Structure formats: structure tokens, C-alpha cells
Amino acid sequence: VFLWSYIAATFHVGEPAETAAAVNLLPPGVCNLLNPAAIYANNEISLGDVEIYGFDYDYTLAQYSNLLHSMIFNTARDILIEQFKYPEGLGKYDYIPGFAIRGLHYDVQKSLLMKIDAFHYVQLGTAYRGLKPVPDEEVIELYGGTQHIPLYQMSDFYGKGPSLKQFMDIFSLPEMTLLSSVIDYFITHGIEFDQVHLYKDISDAIRDVHVKGVMYKWIEKDLEQYILHGDEIYAVLNRLVNHKKKLFLITNSPFSFVDKGMKHMVGKNWRDLFDMVIVQADKPNFFTDRRKPFRKLDDKGSLQWDKINQLEKGKIYKEGNLFDFLRLTGWRGSKVLYFGDHLYSDLADLMLRHGWRTGAIVPELETEIRIINTEQYMHSLTWQQALTGLLERMQMYQDAESKQVLLEWMKERQEIRSLTKNLFNPQFGSIFRTFHNPTYFSRRLVRFSDIYMASISCLLNYDVNFTFYPRRTPLQHEAPLWMDQLCTGCMKTPFLEEMVHIR
């Protein structure tokens, strides 16, 4: 009793999370430690060794405003109604900003949109069918009494499994919201539907918005409204060229669209900055398929018929493949650094198969770091860790009063975890972390990128010869996560006496 009284008095145990957060748990100045404009390293990399910089276009050089997501949602929704003959009642659904986050998985057969951690476990409380959460008990029952998704069901190298699809593209935010909205309509109105057909129809409708060029026309009509940070992109590219770096662009977008966007951001002579420009590359097939040869475009974007035996500066090329690109340029290995926003389509093959250095553009990083820097988040996280440490250390006390205190701690810990999750996104939380583990998205980010940042403009904060050193974060056996574990090394085995009789 004395022990529990001491702990409760010291840590304010049993008080609501808001009261506990009011306690001065944080040293002065601990908030605002993270810089949203910083570049974060997964692997040691010296920019001084990089001679060639490559870029994707959409969401890498060109960052788009959120207005674009509403336009994609509305257009794909109308395609479903007008061309696929879906119920007209779907027209009442509008895009919900902030409903979904990147990196979620969708189980086609079960119509479940959910967040999965790096160990293939569904984060409870983040499974949605339509626009409504599915109870934890139902999720566990659907997967045979466990939260775990077996490897054979999970995504393959490019985020597609036999029944699970991972949404890794920023453009997939309206797709996930449309998927959830259509399912919500069918469930609300008691309409039976085939899960596989529904998923394919929505994927096709979203694809048509891109493939048929509808999205390109919106952006071209109002570049000022849709494209962000243009001046900063010009500054980055110009600075690299002034330091004798070679630049190239590989994008899936068509030349006319890229040309208008780059003229808006960089100026009419933007092509003078690049040694190579490749459009409609068909990534990720560009990195793996050896069959498609390069084709040249003239200044108006019309196809030429001559065979490509060299890649010339100032010329525009279409399609092609990485193997011919490597052969014709000789640009290999760690002297090349390529930036993209899609971990699978842009970065995975380049890092694992070809040894290029890679940089991931993660626009969500800026918002998440600003949340992490808030006093509310820091207090909640510190108190959550303190509670977890207490639970771990004191769980051996099994008298009735101790059990009650432990239950109260577990309840309060869960409340704080939910509060912390909701700071990022009420439905799914952070794209980088579940309650205590990295997300599946985070694991792939670490696997496929040497460095990651919110925007290409972050390069302006570093010297062109800067070396990024990843922090040596402790493995679980190397250092304690909580200060109260410092003495665990000298703890006696608590059940040793009980085990003596086994001999």
C-alpha cells in the first residue's frame, strides 16, 4: 500500500490524462525541437559524392494544393454514376479532407480499409468499412482470432497482394475516400454488392481521371492555384547546376503537362537546366522491363521515328527503360541521387536493384512534425511512456489492490494513446506510427530511401557537400526507453525460488 501511495503521489496516477499533462513532465525548451524543413537520414550519405540528381515530377518537383483531391474525387464519382451506372444518390457524397492517410491497406474481399504496422498487425481502432469504424472484436474475428495479417496475404514488392492493396500514392487519398463513400452508400441503403467488382470499378474511374488527361487540363488552366513552392524549386535546380551537378527528370506525366508546369515554376528555359528529360516513362515498369526503347519528341511534343543511339542534352524522350538509360549515360551507383514521392514506383528498384541513392518526398512530414512539436503531444507522449514503464515494472504485484491500480493505469494509457493518435488523424492517426510500432509505410520508407524530407526545397538548407549522418538510435537491448529501467540489470529473477523445486 505504501508503494502504491508513493507512486500515485509522485506521478499523479489515477488522475485524468488532462490533469496529468498539466504536471511539469517536460524540461524547458523540449518542444519545437524538430524542424519541419530538415532532411532526415536513414543511411549515411555525402552529397559531395553525388554528381547526378534525378527527379520525379508529380509531388516531387511539383507539389499540388489539396483542392486537386476534391476535383479527382468528384470527377471519378461522376464517372461511376454516368459511365458505370452506379446509383445517382452517390452524387450527394463530397470529398472529405483528412478522412484517409497514405500507406493504408484495403482488404478487397472484406471491404476493410485499415492501418497495418511493420509487423503485419492491424492497429485496432483504425479499421473502417465505408465511413464507419469496425469494432475491434469483429476485426479479430474476420482474421481468424488475431490482428495479424499473414505474409502471403500482404502486399508484394509494389504494394499489391492477392487480397490486400496498399495505397502509397498521394493521389490515392481521393481514391480511398471514394471507395469508403461508395461502400457507405451501399451499406446504408441495404444494397448488396460484389467487393471485387466495386474495387475494380473505382480503381478504373480514378485511373480514367489521370489517363484521359482530365486532371492535367485542370492544373494547366490554373497553375497558380494548384502548384505550390514554384520559386523554391527554381532555386534548388539552379543552385545544383551552378555547382556543376547533372540533372535529369523521369516522370510518367506527358510532356505538354510537364512543360507548362516547369515553365510556371522555373521559367521558359527550364530545359536548359536538365541533361535528360524522359516523359511517360511508365514507372515502375521503366525500372524493370528491358523491352521498350526510347523515342524522341520534337519541340512540339510530336513523336519522332529515328532509333535512339544516344541521349542528348536538351532533347525530350518518351518511354524507354532504365537498362538502356544506364548503358547510354553510364550513370551508375551511389553517384546518382533520385527523388520521388512513391516508395514503390519511384525508389524501391533504384535502391535495391541498381544501387542508386534515393530521397523520398513526404509532404505529410511537415504537418506531423508541427504536431509532434506541440506541448500537448509532448506531454501526452511523456506521460504515456511513464505509465508504460510503471506497468512493466509493477506487474509482478498481484494482490487485489495492486491489480486494481494496474487496470486503472492500463485504461489511462489507452486513453492517452487514443488522444495522441487523434492529434494526427481521428480515423487513422499518424502515417509513420501505430500506438507503439512503426507503420508498414514507415518500414518501407526506411527500406527504400537514404534520406526523406517534406519537399525538395529542404535541400536549400544544406551545403551541396553536406554529409547526412543517421542518428544511432538504441536497439531495445542497448539502452532503456524509460529512466526507471536503468536498474533492471541488477534485478533478481523474481520467480527463482518458485522454480528451485523443478530440479
GIFEN-V649420 format. One record per backbone hydrogen bond with DSSP energy under -1.0 kcal/mol. NH is the residue of the N-H (numbers start at 0). CO is the residue of the C=O. Records with the same first field share a line. If there is no record, write none. Layout:
NH: CO, CO
This chain:
4: 0
5: 1
6: 2
7: 3
8: 4
9: 5
10: 6
11: 7
14: 11
19: 15
20: 16
22: 19
24: 22
29: 26
37: 34
39: 451
41: 449
42: 449
44: 467
46: 465
48: 45
49: 46
50: 334
51: 334
52: 245
53: 336
54: 247
55: 338
58: 61
59: 56
61: 56
64: 225
67: 64
68: 65
70: 66
71: 67
72: 68
73: 69
74: 70
75: 71
76: 72
77: 73
78: 74
79: 75
80: 76
81: 77
82: 78
83: 78
85: 79
89: 86
90: 87
91: 88
92: 89
98: 95
102: 166
104: 113
105: 164
106: 111
107: 162
110: 106
111: 106
112: 127
113: 104
116: 120
117: 437
119: 116
121: 146
122: 114
125: 122
127: 112
128: 131
131: 128
133: 126
138: 134
139: 135
140: 136
141: 137
142: 138
143: 140
144: 139
145: 139
148: 119
152: 149
158: 155
160: 163
164: 105
165: 158
166: 103
171: 168
172: 169
175: 171
176: 172
177: 173
178: 174
179: 175
180: 176
181: 177
182: 178
183: 179
184: 180
185: 181
186: 182
187: 183
188: 184
189: 186
190: 185
197: 193
198: 194
199: 195
200: 196
201: 197
202: 198
203: 199
204: 200
205: 201
206: 202
207: 203
208: 204
209: 205
210: 206
211: 207
212: 209
214: 208
216: 212
217: 213
218: 214
219: 215
220: 216
221: 217
225: 221
226: 222
227: 62
232: 228
233: 229
234: 230
235: 231
236: 232
237: 233
238: 234
239: 235
240: 236
241: 237
243: 240
244: 239
245: 50
247: 52
248: 275
249: 54
250: 277
257: 253
258: 254
259: 255
260: 256
261: 257
262: 258
263: 259
264: 260
265: 261
266: 261
269: 266
271: 268
272: 269
274: 246
275: 246
277: 248
278: 316
279: 252
280: 250
286: 283
288: 284
294: 317
296: 315
297: 301
300: 297
303: 295
314: 311
316: 276
317: 294
318: 278
319: 292
321: 285
324: 320
325: 321
326: 322
327: 323
328: 324
329: 325
331: 329
335: 332
336: 51
337: 356
338: 53
339: 358
345: 341
346: 341
347: 342
350: 346
351: 347
352: 348
353: 348
355: 349
356: 335
358: 337
359: 450
360: 339
361: 452
364: 361
365: 362
367: 363
368: 364
369: 365
370: 366
371: 367
372: 368
373: 370
377: 373
378: 374
379: 375
380: 376
381: 377
382: 378
383: 379
384: 380
385: 381
386: 382
387: 383
388: 384
389: 385
390: 386
391: 387
392: 388
393: 389
396: 393
402: 398
403: 399
404: 400
405: 401
406: 402
407: 403
408: 404
409: 405
410: 406
411: 407
412: 408
413: 409
414: 410
415: 411
416: 412
417: 413
418: 414
419: 415
420: 416
421: 417
423: 420
424: 420
428: 424
433: 436
438: 431
439: 115
442: 438
443: 439
444: 440
445: 441
446: 442
447: 443
448: 444
449: 357
450: 357
451: 39
452: 359
457: 454
458: 455
459: 456
460: 457
461: 458
465: 462
467: 44
472: 470
477: 474
478: 474
484: 481
485: 482
487: 484
489: 486
490: 487
495: 492
498: 494
501: 498
502: 499
